[in-house]
Amino acid sequence: MKNKFALISLIGLVGGLFCVIITILEVTDDYTPFMNYHTVIIVGGGTVFALMLGSPIKSFKTIGSVLKQAFISKDFNYPKTIETLVQLSEYARAEGLLSLEKHTEELDDPFLKKGLRLMLDGTKRDDLEDAMMGEVYQMQQRHRKGQTMANFIANSTPAFGLIGAYIGLIPMLVRLDNPVKLGPLMAMELASNFYGAFLSYAIFAPIAKHLILKTAEEKTKCELQIEGLLAILDAKNPREIREQLLSYVTKKEAKKVPDAGTKS
């Protein structure tokens, strides 16, 4: 399992920025209302300090690495994983369960390698399943902290945008008799809403959703490996194991998995 740069995430981010910037360039020649530093202070600064208030210091320090995960793609090759598990079952069937020890170091997936070592250490079936599902649960808990922070930012930026709008609206109402003052205050009001909505719906809400989907995909991968290991421990037929695990993949992906007894 390899980590790769998620190009599609970068394309999504740059594409969203491009759509907004090109629209601004098309509709106005004066960009200063969009570069209002008061808006940056209230939306950007307010969100950061709210996150500090709502997060333990240990979690707050990880926000950079959490957001970075949206731009890292883990290559979950399900057909290859199924093929590996089927081959392991063939080795166990032909040479005995302990023969798998020599194949352990060939595995590049830490989760699968740990499960295989537990199995070779004589761990009972129920204990093996509990231990591996416990790993999955802890992984989900770790990921959920990052998802919570990303969701918090996505929900906070529109709120601070609205606060910025109120800050501009209140003095604007006081100065209704002075039209010269109304324009800048209204610009601040709308710019705050604009940046709050843009940061939320174009950046942080998609990042939070991306992190949730990544966790779900990793959970599915782990469940596939657990089911395969338990099937090997139950001494099931390799062909039966293959058919059992194919339920995790599409018909197109299933065609990539060799039949049991076929070496790739």
Backbone as JSON, one array per atom type, in Angstrom:
{
  "sequence": "MKNKFALISLIGLVGGLFCVIITILEVTDDYTPFMNYHTVIIVGGGTVFALMLGSPIKSFKTIGSVLKQAFISKDFNYPKTIETLVQLSEYARAEGLLSLEKHTEELDDPFLKKGLRLMLDGTKRDDLEDAMMGEVYQMQQRHRKGQTMANFIANSTPAFGLIGAYIGLIPMLVRLDNPVKLGPLMAMELASNFYGAFLSYAIFAPIAKHLILKTAEEKTKCELQIEGLLAILDAKNPREIREQLLSYVTKKEAKKVPDAGTKS",
  "N": [[0.85, -1.19, 0.0], [0.73, 2.07, -1.01], [1.42, 5.55, -0.42], [0.27, 8.3, -2.22], [0.46, 11.43, -3.97], [-2.53, 13.22, -4.04], [-3.71, 14.13, -6.82], [-6.2, 14.82, -7.86], [-7.45, 16.15, -5.76], [-5.96, 18.5, -5.58], [-6.55, 19.57, -8.08], [-9.28, 20.02, -7.73], [-9.21, 22.01, -5.71], [-7.69, 24.12, -6.93], [-9.27, 24.48, -9.18], [-11.7, 25.4, -8.06], [-10.84, 27.84, -6.89], [-10.03, 29.13, -9.23], [-12.46, 29.42, -10.66], [-13.81, 31.26, -9.03], [-12.02, 33.46, -8.97], [-11.77, 34.14, -11.71], [-14.35, 34.93, -12.26], [-14.6, 37.18, -10.62], [-12.7, 38.84, -11.86], [-13.97, 39.23, -14.25], [-16.26, 40.71, -13.68], [-15.6, 43.1, -12.42], [-13.4, 45.95, -12.17], [-12.18, 46.9, -10.01], [-10.58, 45.63, -7.39], [-10.17, 45.98, -4.75], [-12.26, 45.9, -2.74], [-12.43, 43.18, -2.27], [-10.16, 42.63, -0.97], [-10.13, 43.24, 1.7], [-8.77, 43.86, 4.73], [-9.95, 43.79, 7.2], [-11.88, 41.87, 6.95], [-10.32, 39.57, 6.67], [-9.22, 39.44, 9.21], [-11.49, 39.03, 10.91], [-12.78, 36.73, 9.83], [-10.7, 34.84, 9.2], [-8.88, 35.04, 11.45], [-10.73, 34.86, 13.58], [-11.79, 32.27, 13.2], [-9.51, 30.64, 13.56], [-8.83, 31.17, 16.27], [-11.15, 30.34, 17.52], [-11.03, 27.64, 16.94], [-8.79, 26.99, 18.44], [-9.83, 27.41, 20.97], [-11.78, 25.42, 21.05], [-10.43, 23.02, 20.87], [-8.25, 20.52, 22.27], [-4.8, 21.19, 23.05], [-3.04, 19.29, 22.01], [-4.47, 18.15, 19.92], [-4.95, 20.42, 18.36], [-2.43, 21.06, 17.4], [-2.1, 19.24, 15.41], [-3.49, 20.03, 13.19], [-2.44, 20.89, 10.75], [-1.29, 18.55, 9.62], [-3.59, 17.06, 9.43], [-5.2, 18.43, 7.52], [-3.48, 18.12, 5.43], [-3.82, 15.48, 4.77], [-5.93, 15.41, 3.01], [-4.8, 15.73, 0.6], [-3.34, 13.56, 0.07], [-3.23, 10.38, -1.26], [-4.11, 7.07, -0.6], [-3.2, 4.04, -1.95], [-5.37, 1.73, -2.31], [-5.43, -1.29, -3.35], [-7.66, -3.4, -4.07], [-8.16, -5.78, -5.69], [-5.51, -6.8, -5.83], [-5.0, -7.24, -3.14], [-6.88, -9.23, -2.53], [-5.91, -11.23, -4.2], [-3.44, -11.71, -2.96], [-4.27, -12.72, -0.44], [-5.6, -15.05, -1.25], [-3.46, -16.47, -2.35], [-1.93, -16.83, -0.03], [-3.67, -18.5, 1.34], [-3.49, -20.74, -0.28], [-0.83, -21.5, 0.08], [-0.95, -22.14, 2.83], [-2.72, -24.27, 2.76], [-1.34, -26.15, 1.28], [1.17, -26.45, 2.53], [0.86, -26.15, 5.23], [-0.18, -24.13, 8.04], [1.85, -22.79, 9.47], [3.76, -22.42, 7.57], [3.37, -20.01, 6.43], [4.87, -18.12, 7.67], [7.3, -17.53, 6.43], [6.47, -15.97, 4.38], [5.59, -13.67, 5.44], [7.22, -11.34, 5.7], [7.24, -10.46, 3.12], [4.99, -9.02, 2.71], [3.57, -5.78, 2.27], [1.74, -4.34, 3.64], [1.05, -3.04, 6.71], [-1.11, -3.63, 8.45], [-2.22, -6.06, 7.52], [0.05, -7.63, 7.79], [0.41, -7.61, 10.57], [-1.92, -8.95, 11.39], [-1.47, -11.47, 10.28], [0.8, -12.29, 11.68], [-0.22, -12.47, 14.29], [-1.97, -14.57, 13.9], [-0.17, -16.62, 13.28], [1.07, -16.8, 15.69], [-0.6, -18.33, 17.13], [-3.0, -17.3, 17.98], [-6.37, -17.43, 19.03], [-9.37, -17.83, 17.06], [-11.61, -16.05, 17.64], [-10.33, -14.23, 19.33], [-8.42, -13.21, 17.6], [-10.04, -11.92, 15.71], [-11.25, -10.0, 17.37], [-9.01, -8.51, 18.17], [-8.1, -7.44, 15.73], [-10.34, -6.01, 14.82], [-10.45, -4.23, 16.86], [-8.19, -2.68, 16.26], [-9.12, -1.47, 13.95], [-11.21, 0.05, 14.98], [-9.79, 1.86, 16.65], [-8.33, 3.19, 14.69], [-10.41, 4.49, 13.33], [-11.26, 6.2, 15.37], [-9.02, 7.87, 15.69], [-8.97, 9.11, 13.17], [-11.42, 10.37, 13.25], [-11.08, 12.54, 14.93], [-9.6, 14.34, 13.37], [-11.46, 14.74, 11.32], [-13.47, 15.99, 12.76], [-12.29, 18.44, 13.44], [-11.91, 19.57, 10.89], [-14.58, 19.77, 10.07], [-15.44, 21.54, 12.02], [-14.09, 23.89, 11.3], [-15.24, 24.29, 8.8], [-17.85, 24.86, 9.57], [-17.49, 27.1, 11.14], [-16.39, 29.24, 9.63], [-18.5, 30.42, 7.94], [-20.04, 31.41, 10.02], [-18.41, 33.32, 11.27], [-18.16, 34.95, 9.09], [-20.74, 35.93, 8.99], [-20.78, 37.32, 11.4], [-18.91, 39.28, 10.75], [-20.44, 40.58, 8.85], [-22.47, 41.65, 10.45], [-20.94, 43.42, 11.94], [-20.32, 45.28, 10.0], [-22.89, 46.06, 9.29], [-24.21, 47.25, 11.52], [-22.88, 49.84, 12.17], [-23.42, 50.91, 9.68], [-26.18, 51.25, 9.6], [-26.4, 53.19, 11.55], [-25.28, 55.31, 10.27], [-26.92, 56.13, 8.16], [-27.59, 58.58, 7.21], [-25.38, 59.49, 5.97], [-24.3, 58.97, 3.01], [-21.77, 58.56, 1.87], [-20.3, 57.04, 3.64], [-21.61, 54.66, 3.64], [-21.07, 52.88, 1.52], [-18.35, 51.64, 1.81], [-18.8, 50.28, 4.26], [-20.88, 48.54, 3.61], [-19.56, 47.05, 1.7], [-17.65, 45.73, 3.27], [-19.37, 44.21, 4.8], [-20.55, 42.45, 2.9], [-18.24, 41.25, 1.84], [-17.25, 39.84, 4.0], [-19.24, 37.87, 4.36], [-18.91, 36.63, 1.88], [-16.24, 35.56, 1.94], [-16.45, 33.89, 4.17], [-18.4, 32.02, 3.32], [-17.14, 31.02, 1.02], [-14.72, 29.85, 1.97], [-15.8, 27.87, 3.58], [-17.67, 26.26, 1.97], [-16.3, 25.75, -0.4], [-13.79, 24.85, 0.28], [-13.16, 23.82, 3.06], [-15.41, 22.23, 3.87], [-15.55, 20.31, 1.71], [-13.02, 19.14, 2.19], [-13.41, 17.97, 4.73], [-15.39, 16.1, 4.06], [-13.92, 14.54, 2.28], [-12.02, 13.4, 4.02], [-13.68, 11.8, 5.59], [-14.62, 9.94, 3.7], [-12.2, 8.72, 3.02], [-11.56, 7.41, 5.41], [-13.68, 5.59, 5.54], [-13.09, 4.03, 3.31], [-10.63, 2.93, 4.04], [-11.43, 1.45, 6.24], [-13.05, -0.46, 4.99], [-11.11, -1.81, 3.5], [-9.6, -2.95, 5.58], [-11.51, -4.63, 6.76], [-11.91, -6.43, 4.7], [-9.39, -7.7, 4.68], [-9.36, -8.82, 7.25], [-11.5, -10.63, 7.05], [-10.45, -12.33, 5.11], [-8.17, -13.39, 6.43], [-9.38, -14.73, 8.58], [-10.78, -16.64, 7.16], [-8.67, -18.13, 6.12], [-7.63, -19.12, 8.51], [-9.73, -20.73, 9.21], [-9.32, -22.72, 7.47], [-10.49, -22.76, 4.9], [-11.38, -23.54, 1.51], [-9.23, -22.31, -1.06], [-10.44, -21.38, -3.45], [-13.02, -20.94, -2.6], [-12.55, -18.94, -0.74], [-11.67, -16.9, -2.43], [-14.03, -16.36, -3.92], [-15.63, -15.51, -1.87], [-14.38, -13.13, -1.02], [-14.57, -11.56, -3.26], [-16.87, -10.14, -3.14], [-16.31, -7.66, -2.21], [-15.46, -6.08, -4.26], [-15.95, -4.49, -7.5], [-17.53, -5.84, -10.51], [-15.85, -5.38, -12.65], [-13.36, -5.02, -11.39], [-13.14, -7.53, -10.26], [-12.43, -9.18, -12.36], [-9.74, -8.84, -12.52], [-8.64, -10.39, -10.63], [-6.82, -13.28, -10.26], [-7.78, -16.73, -10.83], [-8.1, -19.14, -8.2], [-5.19, -20.99, -7.47], [-3.73, -20.08, -9.55], [-0.78, -18.51, -10.33], [0.3, -15.15, -10.2]],
  "CA": [[0.0, 0.0, 0.0], [1.58, 3.24, -1.16], [0.81, 6.86, -0.35], [0.56, 9.09, -3.39], [-0.14, 12.76, -3.97], [-3.87, 13.17, -4.61], [-3.8, 15.19, -7.83], [-7.58, 15.24, -8.04], [-7.76, 17.12, -4.71], [-5.34, 19.76, -5.98], [-7.34, 20.08, -9.21], [-10.52, 20.54, -7.16], [-8.92, 23.25, -5.0], [-7.29, 25.14, -7.9], [-10.43, 24.74, -10.03], [-12.64, 26.24, -7.32], [-10.25, 29.17, -6.82], [-10.04, 29.7, -10.58], [-13.83, 29.83, -10.99], [-14.15, 32.47, -8.28], [-11.16, 34.57, -9.39], [-12.09, 34.55, -13.08], [-15.63, 35.64, -12.19], [-14.32, 38.51, -10.07], [-12.0, 39.6, -12.89], [-14.9, 39.54, -15.33], [-17.36, 41.6, -13.31], [-15.16, 44.36, -11.83], [-12.01, 46.41, -12.37], [-11.69, 47.33, -8.7], [-10.51, 44.41, -6.57], [-9.88, 46.33, -3.35], [-13.26, 45.42, -1.77], [-12.2, 41.77, -1.97], [-8.91, 42.54, -0.22], [-10.41, 43.96, 2.93], [-8.04, 43.16, 5.8], [-10.86, 43.57, 8.32], [-12.53, 40.59, 6.69], [-9.34, 38.53, 6.98], [-9.09, 39.36, 10.67], [-12.66, 38.47, 11.56], [-13.07, 35.38, 9.36], [-9.53, 33.99, 9.39], [-8.43, 35.04, 12.85], [-11.79, 34.35, 14.46], [-11.89, 30.81, 13.05], [-8.33, 30.03, 14.18], [-8.91, 31.25, 17.73], [-12.27, 29.48, 17.94], [-10.52, 26.27, 16.89], [-7.92, 26.84, 19.61], [-10.69, 27.31, 22.15], [-12.57, 24.2, 21.03], [-9.61, 21.81, 20.69], [-7.09, 20.35, 23.14], [-3.59, 21.65, 22.38], [-2.46, 18.18, 21.28], [-5.22, 18.01, 18.67], [-4.77, 21.64, 17.57], [-1.12, 21.02, 16.74], [-2.13, 18.3, 14.28], [-4.4, 20.5, 12.14], [-1.72, 20.93, 9.48], [-1.18, 17.19, 9.07], [-4.96, 16.62, 9.13], [-5.57, 19.02, 6.24], [-2.58, 17.55, 4.42], [-4.33, 14.17, 4.37], [-6.85, 15.56, 1.89], [-4.01, 15.78, -0.63], [-2.58, 12.3, 0.02], [-4.09, 9.27, -1.66], [-3.6, 5.74, -0.32], [-3.53, 3.14, -3.05], [-5.99, 0.49, -1.83], [-5.61, -2.16, -4.51], [-8.45, -4.52, -3.57], [-7.88, -7.03, -6.41], [-4.19, -7.31, -5.43], [-5.13, -7.74, -1.77], [-7.58, -10.52, -2.61], [-4.97, -12.19, -4.8], [-2.46, -12.04, -1.92], [-4.92, -13.57, 0.56], [-5.85, -16.35, -1.87], [-2.17, -17.16, -2.44], [-1.59, -17.26, 1.32], [-4.5, -19.67, 1.66], [-2.96, -21.88, -1.03], [0.38, -21.93, 0.79], [-1.36, -22.77, 4.09], [-3.38, -25.54, 2.44], [-0.37, -27.11, 0.74], [2.35, -26.65, 3.38], [0.53, -25.94, 6.64], [-0.36, -22.73, 8.44], [3.12, -22.2, 9.9], [4.59, -22.12, 6.4], [3.13, -18.63, 6.03], [5.82, -17.25, 8.34], [8.33, -17.09, 5.48], [5.86, -15.02, 3.43], [5.13, -12.49, 6.18], [8.03, -10.16, 5.4], [6.99, -10.02, 1.75], [3.81, -8.16, 2.71], [3.87, -4.37, 2.46], [0.64, -3.72, 4.37], [1.28, -3.29, 8.14], [-2.29, -4.21, 9.09], [-2.27, -7.47, 7.11], [1.22, -8.29, 8.37], [0.14, -7.8, 11.99], [-2.91, -10.0, 11.53], [-0.85, -12.76, 9.96], [1.69, -12.66, 12.79], [-1.07, -12.92, 15.39], [-2.48, -15.88, 13.53], [0.94, -17.57, 13.39], [1.4, -16.94, 17.11], [-1.56, -19.23, 17.73], [-4.16, -16.58, 18.52], [-7.64, -18.07, 18.7], [-10.12, -17.12, 16.02], [-12.36, -14.94, 18.2], [-9.38, -13.24, 19.84], [-7.83, -12.56, 16.43], [-11.03, -11.0, 15.16], [-11.41, -8.88, 18.31], [-7.8, -7.68, 18.13], [-8.03, -6.71, 14.47], [-11.43, -5.04, 14.8], [-10.02, -3.17, 17.8], [-7.3, -1.81, 15.49], [-9.97, -0.69, 13.04], [-11.93, 1.02, 15.8], [-8.86, 2.9, 17.06], [-8.04, 3.98, 13.49], [-11.55, 5.37, 13.11], [-11.25, 7.23, 16.41], [-7.97, 8.85, 15.35], [-9.41, 9.87, 12.0], [-12.6, 11.17, 13.59], [-10.61, 13.8, 15.52], [-9.29, 15.22, 12.26], [-12.71, 15.08, 10.64], [-14.19, 16.93, 13.62], [-11.67, 19.76, 13.31], [-12.22, 20.09, 9.55], [-16.0, 20.16, 10.12], [-15.54, 22.73, 12.87], [-13.67, 25.04, 10.49], [-16.27, 24.49, 7.76], [-19.04, 25.46, 10.19], [-17.14, 28.36, 11.79], [-16.11, 30.34, 8.7], [-19.71, 31.2, 7.61], [-20.51, 32.09, 11.22], [-17.61, 34.54, 11.43], [-18.55, 35.82, 7.98], [-21.98, 36.59, 9.41], [-20.39, 38.29, 12.43], [-18.34, 40.4, 10.02], [-21.55, 41.31, 8.22], [-23.12, 42.44, 11.5], [-20.04, 44.52, 12.3], [-20.49, 46.31, 8.98], [-24.29, 46.5, 9.2], [-24.61, 48.1, 12.64], [-22.51, 51.25, 11.92], [-24.05, 51.37, 8.45], [-27.52, 51.73, 9.97], [-26.23, 54.42, 12.31], [-24.85, 56.39, 9.36], [-27.77, 56.18, 6.98], [-27.66, 59.95, 6.72], [-24.1, 59.81, 5.31], [-24.13, 57.97, 1.94], [-20.35, 58.31, 1.57], [-19.81, 56.0, 4.56], [-22.38, 53.42, 3.51], [-20.45, 51.97, 0.55], [-17.3, 50.8, 2.41], [-19.35, 49.4, 5.29], [-21.62, 47.48, 2.93], [-18.56, 46.19, 1.06], [-17.1, 44.86, 4.31], [-20.42, 43.27, 5.17], [-20.68, 41.42, 1.86], [-16.97, 40.54, 1.7], [-17.17, 38.88, 5.12], [-20.1, 36.75, 3.99], [-18.32, 35.97, 0.73], [-15.1, 34.73, 2.34], [-16.92, 32.83, 5.07], [-19.06, 30.98, 2.52], [-16.18, 30.39, 0.11], [-13.82, 28.97, 2.73], [-16.56, 26.72, 4.07], [-18.28, 25.36, 0.98], [-15.39, 25.42, -1.5], [-12.52, 24.28, 0.75], [-13.11, 22.99, 4.27], [-16.45, 21.19, 3.86], [-15.07, 19.2, 0.87], [-11.91, 18.44, 2.86], [-14.0, 17.13, 5.78], [-16.04, 14.97, 3.38], [-12.84, 13.71, 1.74], [-11.44, 12.63, 5.13], [-14.67, 10.79, 5.98], [-14.62, 8.89, 2.68], [-10.94, 7.99, 3.14], [-11.68, 6.52, 6.57], [-14.59, 4.51, 5.16], [-12.39, 3.16, 2.39], [-9.62, 2.18, 4.79], [-12.17, 0.48, 7.05], [-13.45, -1.55, 4.1], [-9.9, -2.58, 3.2], [-9.25, -3.73, 6.77], [-12.51, -5.68, 6.92], [-11.59, -7.44, 3.68], [-8.22, -8.45, 5.14], [-9.76, -9.62, 8.41], [-12.31, -11.75, 6.57], [-9.55, -13.26, 4.44], [-7.34, -14.07, 7.43], [-10.23, -15.68, 9.32], [-11.08, -17.75, 6.26], [-7.46, -18.96, 6.09], [-7.56, -19.8, 9.79], [-10.78, -21.75, 9.18], [-8.9, -23.71, 6.47], [-11.42, -22.81, 3.78], [-10.8, -23.76, 0.19], [-8.8, -21.04, -1.69], [-11.42, -20.91, -4.42], [-14.14, -20.42, -1.81], [-12.1, -17.66, -0.18], [-11.67, -15.93, -3.53], [-15.4, -15.98, -4.21], [-16.14, -14.8, -0.69], [-13.79, -11.79, -0.98], [-14.94, -10.79, -4.46], [-18.03, -9.29, -2.83], [-15.81, -6.34, -1.87], [-15.02, -5.35, -5.45], [-16.88, -4.44, -8.62], [-17.33, -6.9, -11.5], [-14.67, -5.03, -13.44], [-12.18, -5.32, -10.57], [-13.09, -8.98, -10.02], [-11.76, -9.81, -13.5], [-8.3, -8.69, -12.33], [-8.19, -11.34, -9.6], [-6.63, -14.61, -10.87], [-8.45, -17.86, -10.2], [-7.3, -19.85, -7.2], [-4.27, -21.94, -8.06], [-3.0, -19.41, -10.63], [0.21, -17.57, -9.83], [0.39, -13.97, -11.05]],
  "C": [[0.88, 1.24, 0.0], [0.76, 4.52, -1.01], [1.24, 7.67, -1.56], [-0.09, 10.47, -3.24], [-1.48, 12.69, -4.69], [-4.05, 14.35, -5.57], [-5.21, 15.72, -7.98], [-8.0, 16.26, -6.98], [-7.19, 18.49, -5.06], [-6.12, 20.4, -7.13], [-8.64, 20.69, -8.7], [-10.3, 21.88, -6.49], [-8.61, 24.38, -5.99], [-8.48, 25.5, -8.81], [-11.44, 25.64, -9.35], [-12.14, 27.67, -7.21], [-10.32, 29.87, -8.17], [-11.43, 30.22, -10.95], [-14.2, 31.13, -10.3], [-13.34, 33.66, -8.8], [-11.52, 35.06, -10.78], [-13.41, 35.3, -13.12], [-15.43, 37.05, -11.66], [-13.67, 39.4, -11.12], [-12.94, 40.04, -14.0], [-15.9, 40.63, -14.96], [-16.89, 42.95, -12.75], [-13.71, 44.66, -12.17], [-11.38, 46.83, -11.06], [-11.74, 46.14, -7.73], [-10.31, 44.72, -5.08], [-10.96, 45.88, -2.37], [-13.06, 43.96, -1.39], [-10.92, 41.56, -1.16], [-9.01, 43.34, 1.07], [-9.76, 43.23, 4.11], [-8.91, 42.95, 7.04], [-11.56, 42.21, 8.19], [-11.59, 39.43, 7.03], [-9.22, 38.33, 8.47], [-10.27, 38.63, 11.3], [-12.93, 37.03, 11.14], [-11.9, 34.44, 9.64], [-9.12, 33.88, 10.83], [-9.47, 34.47, 13.79], [-11.9, 32.85, 14.41], [-10.73, 30.11, 13.74], [-8.44, 30.03, 15.7], [-10.07, 30.44, 18.28], [-11.84, 28.02, 17.94], [-9.61, 26.0, 18.07], [-8.74, 26.65, 20.87], [-11.4, 25.96, 22.22], [-11.77, 22.92, 20.92], [-8.53, 21.72, 21.76], [-5.82, 20.72, 22.36], [-2.95, 20.55, 21.54], [-3.15, 18.0, 19.93], [-5.0, 19.22, 17.77], [-3.45, 21.62, 16.8], [-1.12, 20.12, 15.5], [-2.95, 18.81, 13.1], [-3.73, 20.54, 10.77], [-1.64, 19.56, 8.83], [-2.56, 16.64, 8.71], [-5.38, 17.13, 7.76], [-4.71, 18.47, 5.1], [-3.1, 16.21, 3.9], [-5.31, 14.25, 3.2], [-6.12, 15.54, 0.55], [-3.07, 14.58, -0.74], [-3.55, 11.17, -0.27], [-3.41, 7.94, -1.33], [-4.1, 4.78, -1.39], [-4.05, 1.81, -2.49], [-6.32, -0.38, -3.05], [-6.33, -3.43, -4.04], [-8.19, -5.82, -4.35], [-6.53, -7.65, -6.01], [-4.24, -7.89, -4.02], [-5.82, -9.1, -1.75], [-6.66, -11.59, -3.17], [-3.94, -12.65, -3.76], [-3.06, -13.0, -0.89], [-5.2, -14.97, 0.0], [-4.55, -17.15, -1.98], [-1.71, -17.66, -1.07], [-2.4, -18.48, 1.73], [-4.0, -20.92, 0.93], [-1.68, -22.42, -0.37], [0.02, -22.68, 2.07], [-1.98, -24.14, 3.84], [-2.36, -26.59, 2.0], [0.73, -27.45, 1.74], [2.08, -26.49, 4.87], [0.54, -24.46, 7.0], [0.97, -22.06, 8.8], [4.04, -21.86, 8.74], [4.42, -20.67, 5.95], [4.13, -17.66, 6.65], [6.86, -16.7, 7.38], [7.79, -16.09, 4.47], [5.46, -13.71, 4.12], [5.88, -11.24, 5.79], [7.83, -9.65, 3.98], [5.81, -9.05, 1.66], [4.2, -6.71, 2.97], [2.75, -3.62, 3.19], [0.79, -4.05, 5.86], [0.11, -3.98, 8.83], [-2.39, -5.7, 8.78], [-1.12, -8.25, 7.74], [1.0, -8.56, 9.86], [-0.87, -8.92, 12.21], [-2.34, -11.37, 11.27], [0.07, -13.22, 11.08], [0.89, -13.14, 14.0], [-1.59, -14.33, 15.13], [-1.4, -16.95, 13.69], [1.37, -17.79, 14.84], [0.39, -17.82, 17.84], [-2.76, -18.55, 18.35], [-5.46, -17.26, 18.08], [-8.45, -17.18, 17.76], [-10.85, -15.88, 16.56], [-11.44, -13.84, 18.71], [-8.71, -12.49, 18.69], [-8.78, -11.53, 15.85], [-11.21, -9.78, 16.05], [-10.22, -7.93, 18.24], [-7.76, -6.83, 16.87], [-9.15, -5.68, 14.36], [-11.16, -3.9, 15.79], [-9.09, -2.18, 17.12], [-8.11, -0.9, 14.58], [-10.7, 0.4, 13.82], [-11.03, 2.18, 16.21], [-8.47, 3.8, 15.88], [-9.16, 4.96, 13.22], [-11.6, 6.51, 14.13], [-10.21, 8.3, 16.12], [-8.42, 9.73, 14.19], [-10.57, 10.8, 12.33], [-12.2, 12.51, 14.21], [-10.29, 14.8, 14.42], [-10.53, 15.67, 11.52], [-13.5, 16.12, 11.44], [-13.62, 18.33, 13.48], [-11.98, 20.37, 11.95], [-13.68, 20.54, 9.48], [-16.21, 21.42, 10.94], [-15.17, 23.98, 12.08], [-14.72, 25.35, 9.44], [-17.52, 25.16, 8.32], [-18.76, 26.85, 10.77], [-16.96, 29.51, 10.81], [-17.37, 31.09, 8.27], [-20.22, 31.98, 8.82], [-19.73, 33.39, 11.44], [-17.82, 35.5, 10.26], [-19.8, 36.6, 8.32], [-21.69, 37.64, 10.49], [-19.78, 39.53, 11.77], [-19.4, 41.24, 9.34], [-22.26, 42.18, 9.25], [-22.26, 43.65, 11.88], [-20.15, 45.65, 11.27], [-21.9, 46.89, 8.95], [-24.67, 47.49, 10.29], [-24.19, 49.56, 12.43], [-23.13, 51.79, 10.64], [-25.45, 51.93, 8.74], [-27.45, 53.04, 10.75], [-25.95, 55.6, 11.39], [-25.67, 56.45, 8.08], [-27.86, 57.59, 6.39], [-26.38, 60.38, 6.0], [-23.81, 58.76, 4.24], [-22.68, 57.63, 1.64], [-19.81, 57.17, 2.43], [-20.48, 54.65, 4.32], [-21.68, 52.4, 2.61], [-19.39, 51.08, 1.16], [-17.83, 49.83, 3.46], [-20.13, 48.25, 4.67], [-20.66, 46.51, 2.25], [-17.95, 45.23, 2.07], [-18.1, 43.78, 4.7], [-20.51, 42.12, 4.17], [-19.41, 40.6, 1.7], [-16.81, 39.5, 2.81], [-18.01, 37.65, 4.82], [-19.5, 35.93, 2.86], [-17.18, 35.03, 1.15], [-15.51, 33.6, 3.28], [-17.55, 31.69, 4.3], [-18.06, 30.26, 1.62], [-15.27, 29.41, 0.85], [-14.54, 27.72, 3.21], [-16.92, 25.75, 2.96], [-17.33, 24.96, -0.15], [-14.11, 24.73, -1.03], [-12.72, 23.32, 1.92], [-14.21, 21.94, 4.36], [-16.07, 20.04, 2.92], [-13.92, 18.42, 1.5], [-12.45, 17.5, 3.93], [-14.66, 15.9, 5.16], [-15.0, 14.0, 2.83], [-12.25, 12.82, 2.84], [-12.39, 11.52, 5.59], [-14.66, 9.62, 5.0], [-13.33, 8.07, 2.73], [-10.98, 6.99, 4.3], [-12.57, 5.33, 6.23], [-13.9, 3.52, 4.23], [-11.34, 2.31, 3.1], [-10.28, 1.12, 5.68], [-12.59, -0.72, 6.2], [-12.25, -2.44, 3.76], [-9.51, -3.48, 4.38], [-10.23, -4.88, 6.98], [-12.29, -6.8, 5.91], [-10.43, -8.33, 4.15], [-8.56, -9.33, 6.34], [-10.55, -10.85, 7.96], [-11.44, -12.79, 5.87], [-8.71, -14.06, 5.42], [-8.16, -15.1, 8.21], [-10.59, -16.89, 8.46], [-9.89, -18.7, 6.15], [-7.36, -19.77, 7.38], [-8.6, -20.92, 9.87], [-10.48, -22.85, 8.15], [-9.9, -23.87, 5.33], [-10.67, -23.02, 2.47], [-10.43, -22.41, -0.45], [-9.81, -20.49, -2.69], [-12.64, -20.31, -3.7], [-13.78, -19.06, -1.2], [-12.12, -16.57, -1.23], [-13.08, -15.43, -3.81], [-16.01, -15.16, -3.07], [-15.64, -13.35, -0.68], [-14.14, -10.93, -2.18], [-16.15, -9.9, -4.22], [-17.61, -7.86, -2.49], [-15.47, -5.49, -3.09], [-16.11, -5.36, -6.52], [-16.61, -5.6, -9.58], [-16.1, -6.65, -12.35], [-13.39, -5.35, -12.69], [-12.02, -6.81, -10.36], [-12.35, -9.71, -11.15], [-10.24, -9.74, -13.38], [-7.75, -9.69, -11.33], [-8.04, -12.72, -10.23], [-7.44, -15.67, -10.13], [-7.51, -18.5, -9.19], [-6.45, -20.91, -7.9], [-3.46, -21.36, -9.2], [-2.05, -18.4, -10.04], [0.29, -16.4, -10.79], [1.83, -13.69, -11.4]]
}
